[in-house]
Amino acid sequence: MLGMRCIDVCKVYEPIQCEKLQKPPYVCNGCGKRTGCLLEKRVYSSKYADDSYKGLLVSCREGINQTPESIQKMNDILTPLIKKGQSIAHIYANHAEELGCSRKTTYTYIDAGIFDVINLDLRRLVKYKKRKKSTQSSVKDRFHRQGRNYDQFLDLGIPHSNCPNFYWTRNYINNSILRQSNQMM
């Protein structure tokens, strides 16, 4: 019966633990008998530990870091003032201690729909475009530049002028491709 565990057959089964698991480092990684040992094993994996740690960091920062009472208190302060046309900056100038969080957090809460006001109620926020995330490529992603350098560019023999080099390079390459294709015909 392959795949059957003792705990499935006998409900009172208690696994025997190795003595080395009772003292630090509580794992079988450095044990010389690890390959032939039939006891329950514990192995430390740095990748698993790191992934678990990063998952914990992300989960701790999710959601709202406020109690329902404090959210209601903030809503009671913000909603009437914003409906009157006051900006978040003006509200924070007068009620910063009562609100208990930063302006950025307030904008985030409004954007998430936590308060009774929405982004359309904020006159200036509607005018601004959303910022684009930068799309800079890393050094590793520059495979298209391999085998190209400034010396090879100079070897092309492109005439120097007041025009930028990329203009001459593009036209020079396009014209040479056109000449080659016309010669083939």
MIFI-850922 format. One record per residue (C-alpha): residue in one letter; x, y, z; chain. Coordinates in nm, 4 decimals. Each point is the difference from the previous one (the first is absolute). Layout:
// MIFI-850922
  rest        px        py        pz  kette
     A         X         Y         Z      A
...
This chain:
// MIFI-850922
  rest        px        py        pz  kette
     M    0.0000    0.0000    0.0000      A
     L    0.2069    0.2868   -0.1292      A
     G   -0.0894    0.3491    0.1073      A
     M   -0.1657   -0.1078    0.3244      A
     R    0.1101    0.1763    0.3142      A
     C   -0.0026   -0.1459    0.3504      A
     I   -0.2202    0.2852    0.1222      A
     D   -0.2669   -0.1112   -0.2530      A
     V   -0.0092   -0.3546    0.1387      A
     C    0.0469    0.0608    0.3718      A
     K   -0.1520    0.3082    0.1621      A
     V    0.2171   -0.0226    0.3123      A
     Y    0.3269   -0.0084   -0.1986      A
     E    0.2630    0.2439    0.1265      A
     P    0.3022    0.0489   -0.2259      A
     I    0.3426   -0.0531    0.1521      A
     Q    0.2119    0.3113   -0.0185      A
     C    0.3732    0.0095   -0.0298      A
     E    0.1919    0.1343    0.3003      A
     K    0.1747    0.2549   -0.2229      A
     L   -0.3326    0.1712   -0.0691      A
     Q   -0.0331    0.0769    0.3720      A
     K    0.2997    0.2389    0.0021      A
     P    0.1186    0.2833   -0.2272      A
     P   -0.0086    0.0354   -0.2977      A
     Y   -0.3073   -0.2291    0.0129      A
     V    0.0560   -0.1276   -0.3568      A
     C    0.1598   -0.2994   -0.1736      A
     N    0.2093    0.2008   -0.2479      A
     G    0.3405   -0.0742    0.1584      A
     C   -0.0722   -0.3552    0.1134      A
     G    0.2281   -0.2725   -0.1388      A
     K   -0.2736   -0.2656    0.0332      A
     R   -0.2531    0.2034   -0.1968      A
     T   -0.0106   -0.2228   -0.3097      A
     G   -0.0573   -0.3272    0.1850      A
     C   -0.2148    0.1319    0.2842      A
     L   -0.3586   -0.1270    0.0067      A
     L   -0.1224    0.2525    0.2569      A
     E   -0.2002    0.3099   -0.0799      A
     K    0.2273    0.2659   -0.1493      A
     R    0.0090    0.3778    0.0196      A
     V    0.2022    0.1833   -0.2617      A
     Y    0.0774    0.3719   -0.0076      A
     S   -0.0412    0.1642   -0.3397      A
     S    0.1227    0.3573   -0.0278      A
     K   -0.2151    0.0654   -0.3073      A
     Y   -0.3148   -0.1194    0.1776      A
     A    0.0866    0.2065    0.3084      A
     D    0.0640    0.3112   -0.2114      A
     D   -0.3257   -0.0446   -0.1953      A
     S   -0.1883   -0.0492    0.3251      A
     Y    0.1563    0.3155    0.1470      A
     K   -0.0824    0.2100   -0.3083      A
     G   -0.3559   -0.1334   -0.0006      A
     L   -0.0349    0.1013    0.3635      A
     L    0.1275    0.3515   -0.0777      A
     V   -0.2531    0.0414   -0.2799      A
     S   -0.2922   -0.1358    0.2020      A
     C    0.0817    0.2290    0.2952      A
     R   -0.0225    0.3069   -0.2237      A
     E   -0.3290   -0.0886   -0.1695      A
     G   -0.3303    0.1557    0.0869      A
     I   -0.0813    0.2958    0.2197      A
     N    0.1964    0.0734    0.3131      A
     Q   -0.2953    0.1631    0.1777      A
     T   -0.2831   -0.1124    0.2222      A
     P   -0.3591    0.0393   -0.1239      A
     E   -0.0560    0.2703    0.2647      A
     S    0.2974    0.2072   -0.1186      A
     I   -0.1110   -0.0395   -0.3628      A
     Q   -0.3466    0.1247    0.0936      A
     K    0.1501    0.2921    0.1930      A
     M    0.2173    0.0936   -0.3000      A
     N   -0.3000   -0.0336   -0.2310      A
     D   -0.2067    0.2296    0.2237      A
     I    0.2706    0.2670   -0.0200      A
     L    0.0954   -0.0331   -0.3677      A
     T   -0.3307   -0.0511   -0.1786      A
     P   -0.1793    0.3261    0.0892      A
     L    0.3117    0.2096   -0.0529      A
     I    0.0790   -0.1533   -0.3401      A
     K   -0.3644    0.0351   -0.1067      A
     K    0.0320    0.3734    0.0833      A
     G    0.2938    0.0174   -0.2436      A
     Q    0.2953    0.0069    0.2376      A
     S    0.3212   -0.1698   -0.1067      A
     I    0.1718   -0.2772    0.1942      A
     A    0.2941    0.2364    0.0691      A
     H   -0.2352    0.2584    0.1540      A
     I   -0.1740   -0.2663    0.2083      A
     Y    0.3363   -0.1268    0.1276      A
     A    0.1080    0.3522    0.0915      A
     N   -0.2883    0.0161    0.2477      A
     H   -0.0735   -0.3639    0.0966      A
     A    0.3305   -0.1914   -0.0307      A
     E    0.0025   -0.1380    0.3560      A
     E   -0.3632   -0.1062   -0.0141      A
     L    0.0482   -0.1965   -0.3228      A
     G    0.3003   -0.1975    0.1246      A
     C    0.1562   -0.0963   -0.3339      A
     S    0.1921    0.1657   -0.2821      A
     R   -0.1457    0.1796   -0.3012      A
     K    0.1233   -0.2730   -0.2328      A
     T   -0.1805   -0.2617    0.2071      A
     T   -0.3181    0.2063   -0.0191      A
     Y    0.0264    0.0199   -0.3796      A
     T    0.0564   -0.3771   -0.0097      A
     Y   -0.3068   -0.0633    0.2181      A
     I   -0.2144    0.2295   -0.2176      A
     D    0.1246   -0.1757   -0.3141      A
     A   -0.0816   -0.3396    0.1554      A
     G   -0.3562    0.1170    0.0760      A
     I    0.0233   -0.0237    0.3781      A
     F   -0.1558    0.3416    0.0630      A
     D   -0.3300    0.1402   -0.1240      A
     V    0.1862    0.2361   -0.2353      A
     I    0.1476   -0.1089   -0.3310      A
     N    0.2760    0.1334   -0.2233      A
     L   -0.2512    0.2096   -0.1963      A
     D   -0.0735    0.1985    0.3151      A
     L    0.3629    0.1151    0.0107      A
     R    0.0141    0.2826   -0.2525      A
     R    0.3734    0.0060   -0.0646      A
     L    0.0585   -0.3754    0.0058      A
     V   -0.2267   -0.0485   -0.3001      A
     K    0.2152    0.2372   -0.2084      A
     Y    0.3243   -0.1933    0.0515      A
     K    0.1085   -0.2832   -0.2271      A
     K    0.1005   -0.3246    0.1633      A
     R    0.3753   -0.0415    0.0070      A
     K    0.1493   -0.2655   -0.2191      A
     K    0.2407   -0.2474    0.1470      A
     S    0.3486    0.0249   -0.1445      A
     T    0.0940   -0.2679   -0.2494      A
     Q    0.3757    0.0127    0.0372      A
     S    0.1673   -0.3203   -0.1018      A
     S    0.2711   -0.1453    0.2143      A
     V    0.3522   -0.0722   -0.1182      A
     K   -0.0898   -0.3673   -0.0398      A
     D   -0.2837    0.0776   -0.2419      A
     R    0.2176    0.1796   -0.2531      A
     F    0.0588   -0.2963   -0.2289      A
     H   -0.0747    0.2152   -0.3052      A
     R    0.3210    0.1970    0.0660      A
     Q    0.2322   -0.2982   -0.0115      A
     G    0.2682    0.0318   -0.2644      A
     R   -0.0634    0.3721   -0.0479      A
     N    0.2352    0.2671    0.1240      A
     Y    0.1202    0.3464   -0.0913      A
     D    0.2984   -0.1227   -0.2025      A
     Q   -0.2299   -0.2033   -0.2246      A
     F   -0.2157    0.3078   -0.0446      A
     L    0.3014    0.2015   -0.1127      A
     D    0.0950   -0.2794   -0.2430      A
     L   -0.3262    0.0591   -0.1860      A
     G    0.1578    0.3128   -0.1480      A
     I   -0.3027    0.2181    0.0470      A
     P    0.0663    0.3643   -0.0934      A
     H    0.0038    0.2399    0.2938      A
     S   -0.2410    0.2895   -0.0094      A
     N   -0.2070    0.2191    0.2295      A
     C   -0.2720   -0.2685    0.0000      A
     P   -0.0073   -0.2426    0.2887      A
     N    0.1719   -0.3356   -0.0480      A
     F   -0.3177   -0.2056    0.0366      A
     Y   -0.1481    0.1801   -0.3050      A
     W    0.3015   -0.0848   -0.2145      A
     T    0.0173   -0.3525    0.1323      A
     R   -0.3656   -0.0692   -0.0752      A
     N    0.0142    0.1505   -0.3495      A
     Y    0.3360   -0.1587   -0.0797      A
     I   -0.1200   -0.3451    0.1019      A
     N   -0.3376    0.0393   -0.1762      A
     N    0.1677    0.1223   -0.3225      A
     S    0.2563   -0.2812    0.0039      A
     I   -0.2786   -0.2561    0.0470      A
     L   -0.1933    0.1552   -0.2881      A
     R    0.3115   -0.0039   -0.2242      A
     Q    0.0650   -0.3648    0.0844      A
     S   -0.3581   -0.1001   -0.0761      A
     N    0.0014    0.1941   -0.3284      A
     Q    0.3253   -0.1710   -0.1039      A
     M   -0.1538   -0.3409    0.0694      A
     M   -0.2899    0.0722   -0.2378      A
